[in-house]
Amino acid sequence: MAAGFIVFMCIVVASKGIDINSLKLEQVVMLGRHNVRTPLTEGLEMYSSKPWPKWNSTAGVLTEKGLRFEGYIADYISQWLDSEDFFEGCPQKDDVLIYANTKSRTLESARAFAESAFYNCNISVQHYANLSQFDPLFLPVFHNKTEAFKKQIAEEMKRHLSEMNLTESYAELGRILNIEEADICKKLFLCDLNSQQTEIVLEEGEEPNVNGPLYIANAVVDAFIMSYYEGRPMTEVAWGQIETDRQWDLLAKIITENQNIRFKLESGAKDIASPLLRYMFNIFNDGKPKFALLVGHDSNLNSVLTALEFKPFERKLQFEPYPIGGKIVFQKYSDKMGQYLKVEYIYPTTKQLRGGDELSSNNEPQRIILELKGCPISPTGYCPWSEFLKLNEILDYLAASGKSFHAQPITTVRGDPL
């Protein structure tokens, strides 16, 4: 009987829609990626003899623009929450959780968000107790240590590699780099990215990774994209060699394939995302805190979206598959009939990031409605909350894994260096 009612509700929501004017926003849980940072890889001089742009900070550190733009995103989210009458003035501290990975770029992004979204409310950022370690909550590694599982993952990654076609992308990148004049050609004899095969790298306790042309190409294109976001003159973005959208599409395909091969794994995403999913579902089930933001990395967004089996969607006006500063926003609404889930991907466009303009109702970020497989949404994007909580495959997997994960947050004093 209960199962029949759930199916009935799902059909009603999907076919007839609901009165959105009667809905009340009860809970928001966001999984976000940090904002604009310096390139992740140092030593790029190996791949081109051309002069590389200099950065004021070390690799993988949030830039001043990233700090500022995260504040703009937070302001936009705050305005949206105000329009929903979500909080009256400053929220109670127990009503808000802002939790970040231990990397400086995630911690600083979280603090920028807290200070802008909850201005003068003294909302602190929480994080794992040991700042010298990658928080296990966000660490994208496999937890199943069996040889059979490792073999399964390796086979899936190899299959993705065999299906990958980056011939044009590699050729275009090699042309931009003038790779035949680079040290990697003269010293290591890699003069054509299409001439060698990418290899997968699976080591216990480490992220699934790749070695070879895809690793090199991903590092280089990441540097191009961050330079573009940072607003550098186009002469300092790939030496002015990227002039068309077609070129950007070819180069961005490298970033997408790197993410797909490493983290968009049917057999592995649930395992990688299991600590984060358990943490999030604890929040969903408890109904508190009222607002939560978890600040991590593109690998976290990728694995969670894959594990929960969201339907494919188009990322508009962006280079990256999981854009800098983007947020997956889980929203719980209610009315007299019941409770509903709406999920949106809110992220800034490449133009907005490069321009560095404030976000508002007149300059909105992209808001893409997402749909879970097996939970049809209404025309306005809602599905029954009870259906969302009955993702038995995911929850059963987490329970069967035998992993009970407990984060160890501590509160940082607002204004203290992180």
Secondary structure as UniProt FT lines:
FT   HELIX           2..16
FT   HELIX           20..22
FT   STRAND          24..33
FT   HELIX           44..47
FT   TURN            59..60
FT   HELIX           64..83
FT   TURN            84..85
FT   HELIX           93..95
FT   STRAND          96..100
FT   HELIX           104..117
FT   TURN            118..120
FT   STRAND          126..128
FT   TURN            131..132
FT   TURN            136..138
FT   HELIX           147..163
FT   HELIX           167..177
FT   HELIX           179..181
FT   HELIX           183..186
FT   TURN            187..188
FT   HELIX           193..195
FT   STRAND          199..201
FT   TURN            204..205
FT   STRAND          209..211
FT   HELIX           213..230
FT   HELIX           234..236
FT   HELIX           238..240
FT   HELIX           245..263
FT   TURN            266..268
FT   HELIX           269..286
FT   STRAND          291..296
FT   HELIX           298..307
FT   TURN            308..309
FT   TURN            316..317
FT   TURN            324..325
FT   STRAND          327..334
FT   STRAND          339..347
FT   HELIX           350..355
FT   TURN            361..362
FT   STRAND          366..370
FT   TURN            373..374
FT   TURN            379..380
FT   STRAND          383..384
FT   HELIX           385..389
FT   HELIX           392..400
FT   TURN            401..402
FT   STRAND          409..411
FT   TURN            414..415
//
